[in-house]
């Protein structure tokens, strides 16, 4: 007996073929690339840039080329933990030891724990952790989730608007489709003034991924808990797990991951230390799919 395929199934196949064609078109459009740029530009990577630009090849090409240029100068894959460890002493940003219900890597951000003044170093620290989160994504998973705890946050310890804008630009322009969801947990009323400005830097897609959660707002709490197992979710976010950041333990973990990153990108730690991880004379750059 023959079964007619459903229209939805056929449409999915057609979309898949169209998308595959777009990926090939984008690869041809960017032309010959070598070194880490070539390693960065996997099919999955090209799909993310196309997705971020609504499958418009010209726009995706422009976006991708800007990322390759940024990565060739900023060299995010060469940043090593010892360079940014001071930024992590208070646990203001770190990779959680649990995943969300979809198996995604989780970053915990606690802006009230700000401990340094150098905006450049703060940004390098965040970029390092973005790269690390990507390095630790489970097989078949491309996105991460953010949990942002506003305990102790105030205007006086908030980052300048310019830094917030730069951070958003890096996330949106150079890590497209890497953020699945960001939960802002119980921000104080005064944050609303800050948010009114910052939200204009977000593109429509990213804006939709930012969710405010208030303990007294049942719907917002339920939405967050639909993404996280209550046993994993820290008490600071209304869950049952005790959140304890151990800087020494996390540093050990990051040092191990630095070896993994060096292996992935094709250079060893001796080379990294010799170049201090930032000014290495390597070919072009980039993350994983």
Number of C-alpha atoms within 10 A of each C-alpha: 3 4 5 7 8 8 9 9 10 12 11 11 12 12 12 12 12 12 16 14 12 18 23 14 14 24 18 11 12 15 7 9 12 12 14 20 21 14 19 20 22 15 14 14 21 22 23 21 26 25 16 21 17 11 18 14 21 15 16 22 21 13 18 24 15 14 19 21 15 17 20 18 12 16 19 22 23 25 23 25 23 13 15 18 15 15 22 22 19 17 20 19 24 22 20 21 11 15 21 19 12 13 19 25 25 24 22 19 20 19 20 19 20 20 16 14 11 9 13 9 15 22 18 19 23 20 20 20 21 22 19 22 22 20 19 19 19 14 8 9 15 23 22 24 24 22 22 24 21 20 15 13 18 16 12 8 15 16 17 12 13 11 15 17 18 13 18 18 15 15 19 19 18 21 22 22 21 19 20 16 20 22 21 19 22 19 18 13 9 11 15 11 10 16 11 9 12 15 16 11 16 16 14 10 11 20 14 12 13 17 16 16 21 17 13 9 11 10 12 17 18 13 14 23 17 12 17 20 17 16 11 18 23 18 13 16 24 15 16 14 15 12 14 8 16 11 16 11 9 19 16 12 12 21 14 12 17 23 14 17 24 18 12 15 18 12 14 15 17 11 13 18 12 11 13 16 20 18 14 14 8 13 10 19 26 25 24 16 21
